[in-house]
Amino acid sequence: MEDIVIVAGKRTPICKAVKGSLSDVTLDKILYLSIKGTLESVKMDSNLIEECVFGNVLADLGGTIEARAAMLAAGISHTVPVMTINRQCASGLEAVSLIASKIRQKKIQIGLAGGFESMSTKSLNTNVKLDEEILLNEEARKCLLRMGDTSEILSEKYNIKRKDADYFASESQIKANHAVKMNLFADEIVSFQKNGRMVMEDEGVRETTLEKLATLKPVFKPNGISTAGNSSQLSDASACVILTTRKKALKLGLEIQAVFVDYSVVGCDPQVMGIGPSLAIPKLLHSNNLKISDVDVFEINEAFASQALYCVEKLGIKESKVNLFGGAIALGHPLGCTGTRLLITLINVMKKNDFKNGVISLCVGTGMGVAALIKRD
């Protein structure tokens, strides 16, 4: 009865940065869309929510002003506190884990967590300055590496081939295209109106071939393997979930969509930050007396095909268990949102396939990895 359960979850379509349907929409409105959609998807008084936590990476002040404005506009009381947090790519999942922890500690009974990002209006800051004394430390200097550079370092160190990265990217697009054509994302997405039309689908999904991917030039290194076709897309989106205890959900007559079982975080070498999932997943499974083979399905964020492919192969995960509806290469990677988006997609995949347990995992800039274990009754 004390299980931490998810009773609602919605996300916006993942829209292309700069050219997409959310590119000129303010950050508060982007978050408002998923908060409102999540609240409307469940028959529950919004006054029962006791705290909100949102992940964001790029916004000024962590998007705290936008987050506060969005939750209030969506109908959540001003008596409810809000916080934004930044664990880079894992921010949205970190927000969920924080609300889960507060419920587990009996600080609150019901909370709302999520993530939001506008990569159209806020670019990745590559001009961070570190103190000269700090820069004398070799490990500290690695934190200034661009994410794409870390992808190339990982590829060289672990002998990841361009053709294999392109194949992985092609499979991501094929799976995402199938999911769109079969309308498999419909239960996840809250649509919105833009210029007289309804935006209902993710905008990054596109038809491609291995031959087309092979023609693209490397982005980060002349002879590298990471291209625009096998790296995650810059995107705008938001996503939210509502968590409570099983006891409270049953009392309120709410459908239990999934159980948020456990969460793990690890550190790793910043220059190969993409290996994070290969370290975080074993830690998570060990804590719960599980093996890789015990897990029905995985959602592993595709920051780059190189790193996602490495993690899958390193852990011995069957490709047929990974990112069944496609990943960030096809769908997009709105940094602060992605962790929550992966959770919502995983629950959707598990429901449609009657899977009982699943794992989410992401690599994190500056050298970290996170993983979460999700179960369904």
N, C-alpha and C positions, 0 to 999 in steps of 0.2 A: 504493500500500500504506500510505501514511501518512495517508490520509483519516481524518477524525474521524467515526466512525459511531455511530449509535444502534442498540442491539441489543435494547432492551426499553423499554417505557413504559406506565404505567397511572395512572389517576386515580380518585378516588372520584366518586360522583355529586355534582353541584353542588346543594347543599341550601339551601333558603331560610333566611336569617338570622332568628333569633328564633323563628320558627314551624316550622322544618324539622327533619329527622331528625338533624342534627348539632348542633342548637342547645344541647343540654345535654351534649355530648360534649367532653371536654377536648382542648386543642390537641395534646398529645402523641399521643393516640389517633387524632385525625384524620390526622396525618402518618403514624403507624404503619401505618394501613390501606393507604396507597398504596405505602409502602416494601415492606411484606410482599407486597402484590399484585404489585409489579414484580419482586421477587426470585423469586417463585413462578412467574412467567410465562416464565422463561428457565432453561434447564438450565445453570446456572453456579454454581460454588462462591462463596458470598458472601465468602469469605476473600480472593478476588482483588480485591475493591474496596479501593482505596487512599486515597480521600478522598471526603467528602460535603460538598456545599454546598446550602443551602436558602434560598429567598427568603421573607421575612416582613415585613409592614409594621407591624402594630398591636400585637403582643405585647410585654410587658415584656422588656427585654434582647434584643429581636429574636427572642425564642423560642428562645434558645440552650439553655436547660435542657430545654425540651420536645423540641427537635431531637435532642439527645444521648440523652435517654431513649428516644425513639422508635426511633432507629437501633439502639441496643443491644438493645432488646426485640425488634426485628425479626430479630435474629441476626447483625448486623454486629459485628465484633470491636471491643473497646475500644482496640485498637492503631490503629484508623482514626480520623483526626482529622475534626472537623466544624466548619463555619462557617455562620453565617447572615448574609445581606446584605439591604440595603434600598435598592432603587431604585424605591420606590413600586410603581405598577402593573406595572412591568417586572421586578420582583424575581425572579420565577420564571425568566424568560428570561435575565436577567443571571447567575443561578446556573449555568445550562447553559453559557453562554459562558465562565465562569470555569473550569469543569471541562474544557471543550474546549481552552482555552488551556493549561492545565497538561499535558494530554496532548500537545498540539502541541509544547510546550517540553520534552517528555520528562521531566517531573517525576514523572508517574505514567503508568501504562498503562491503568488502568480506574478510572472514577469514577462516582459516583451524584449526580445533581443534581435539584432539584425546588423546589416552593413549597408553602406551606400558610398557611391563614388561617381564623380564626373571627371573623366579623364580628358574631356573636351575643354574644360575651363581651367584645369590645373594640370600642368605637365610634371613629369618626373624630374625632381631636382637633382641635377648631376653636378652642381656647383657647390656642394657642401665643403666648407673649409674646416680643417682640423688644426689644432695647435701644433707648432713645429716640434715640440718635445714629444707629443703623442705620435707624430708621424715617424719618429725614430724607431718606434716599435713596429716590427714587421707584421705582426698579427693585426694591429690596429689599422695599418695602411690598407689591408685587404678590404676593409669596410667601404672604401671608396670605389671599388670596382663596379662597373656597370653590370647589371644582371646578365646582359648578353655576353659580356666578357667571361663571366663565371660559367656560362653555358659552354663556351668554347674550351675553357680550361678543363672542365669536366669531360668533354668529348675526347680531348687529347689524352687525359689521364686514364680514362677507362675504355679507350679505343672504340668509341661510338661512331659508326659510319654514316655518311650523308644519306646513302640509299636507305638505310634502316630508319633514320629519322624521318625521311620523306614518306616512307611506307606507314610509319606510325601516324603521321599527320593525315595521310590519305584515309586511313581507317577511321580517324576521328571525324573527318568530314562525311564519310559514308554513313557512319552511325547517326550523326546529327541530322543529315538529310533524311534518313529513314524515319527518325523520330518526328521530324517536322511534317513529313508527308502523311504519317499515320496519326498525327495530332496528339502525340504522346505527352507533349508539354502543356496541354490545355489546362490540366488540373493545377499546375504550378503558377501559371501566369495571370496577373491582373492587367487587363488591357487599359489603354487610355486613348483619348482622342487628340489628334494633332492635325491642324489645318483641314478639318472636315473629314478626316479618315480615322479609322480605328487601327491602332498599332497593337497587334496581337501576337506577333512572332519575333523570335530572335533574329537580328539583322546580319549577324556575321556568317551564318551558314551559307555555303556556296558550293556549286558543283566544281569539281576539280579532278585531275588525273595525276598519276605518278609522273607521267611524261611532262605535264605542265609544271608540277612542283620541281622537277629536275632542272628546269630552265631558269629558275629564280637565283639571283645572285646572293651570296652571303652578305649579311648586314653588318656584322661586328668585326669580321676579320676576312681579309682577301681570300684566303684558302680555307675558311671555316665552314661549318656545316649548318649554322643557324640562319634561316632565311625568314622572310615575311610569311612564307607558307607553312613553316613548321615551328613557328613560335606563336605564343598566345596573342590575341588581338587586343588592342586598346579599346576600352568600352565604357559605357555609362549605364548604371543600373542600381537598383536597391532590392533588398530582400529582408523579410521579417518572419519570426516565429514566436508563438506564445507557448510558454512552459509553465507547468505546475506539477503537483504530485498526483499519483494515480488516485489516491483517496479523494483529493479535491475535485479531480476531473469527474470521477464517478458521482460525487455528490451533486455536481452542477449538470450532470447529464451530457458531458462533452465527449466527443469521439477521441479515443486515444490513437493517434497516428503512428507514434513510435516512442521508444524509450531511449533517452540520452544516458547511456550507461557509464562511460568513462572518457577521459581526455588526457593526452600525454603531450609533453613538450620536451624537445631536446635541443642541444646546441651542436654545431659542427663547424668545420673550417669554412670561413666566409668565402674563400675563392672557389669552393665547390658547393655552394649553398644548396644546389639542386638535389643533393643526395639526402636532404632532410627526411623525406618520407621513408627511406630505407632504414633509418634509425628510429624514427618515432613509432612506426607501425610495430616492430618487434617489441618495443618497450610496452606499448599498449596491450598487445596480445599476451605477453608474459604476465602482466598484472591481472589479466582476466582468465588465465589458464587456457588459452586458446592457441591454435596453430594457424598458419596461413590457410591450410586446407579446410579449416572449420568455417571460414568466412565465405558467405555466399556471393558477395559483390563488393567491389571497391570503387570509390570515386577518388581518383588521384589527380590533383590539379596539374594541367598541362602548361606550366609556365613556358617550358621549351620541350620539344619532342625528345631532345637529347637526355634531359634529366628524368623525364617521366619514364622513358624507355629503360634507362639505367635502373631505376628503382624497381620497376616491374620484373626485370630480368634478375636483379640482385636478390630479390625476395622469392623468386620462383613462383610468381603469381601467373595463373593462366590468363592469357590475353582475353579470353572469352568472359572473364569476370571483371574486366576493367572498363569503366566509363561506357556503359552500355548505350547511352543516348548521345555519345560524343562528349568531348571535353573542351577546354578553353581555346585550343587551336581553332576549333570550328565555331564555338559559341561566343568566345570573348572572355576577358579577365578584368572586370572592373574591381580593382584591387581590394578595397575595403568591403565590398559586397560578396566576393567570391566564396568565402568560407560558409556564409549562410546559404548562398545559392546552392552550393554543393550538398548541403544538408537537405534542402528542400527537394532537390533532384534525386538524391539517394532514396529518400522516403517514397517518392513517386515510383522509382524503379522497383523498390522492394514490394510495394503494394501491387504493382502490375504483374510481378513475377512470383508473388507469394514467397519471397525470401524472408528468412527469419533474422539474419544478422548481416550487417554491412559496416564497412570502415571508410571514413573520410580521411584524406591526408593531403597536406600541402607543404612545399618547401617555402622558406622565408628568407628574404634578403638579409644580409650580414651574417648568415650562417645559422639557421634554425630549421626545425621540422616539427610539425604538429600532426596529431592523429586523434580521431574520435571513434568510439564504438557505439553503434546504433542497433537496437533490436526491435522487432515487432512481435506482438503476441501471436 
